[in-house]
């Protein structure tokens, strides 16, 4: 497969990305943390492809990215009050909230009854997500390899495995998002990131 790199300011970038996503393909794009590799969150075949391209263990869940808060109802069965407060305070931003998954999501997205959801703070990602709807997204790198912060780094690892990379320059963050489980009575950090447990608890005080 030929992998094309198109700059984010190219008028054809978004329409091409949307067309590939609609056809069940994968697209890499910049976020506020690292580059993401995404596909439709509602297409089980394209989610299978995402696991294969990344070389990811299928026992591991894949997060869902959304472009606006109203899209939450499509992917979350229930949001706790704490999750809603954290989303209001830190979205868009580098925080993935683990919530109860919507029954309409494909089983291969997560082996659990929960799903990680995030709204990234990056204009390219947000515009793509607003038009595409929720996407299943993982970091745009091969499993076990470093996360990518430029389109060139994505290409060096994944060229030939996906049709399109949107080049939005170097990502501003460089560190994957903080992942927090909001389903229990206490917040649990599942993956450390830019936001600490103190940051999260301070927002709830």
Secondary structure by P-SEA (a helix, b strand, c coil): cbbbbbcccccaaaaaaaaaaaabbbbbbbccccbbbbcccccaaaaaaaaaaacccccbbbbbbbccccccccccccccaaaaaaaacccccccccccbbbcccccccccccbbbbbbbccaaaaaaaaaaccccccccccccccccccaaaaaacccccccbbbbccccccccccbbbbcccccccccccccccaaaaaaaac
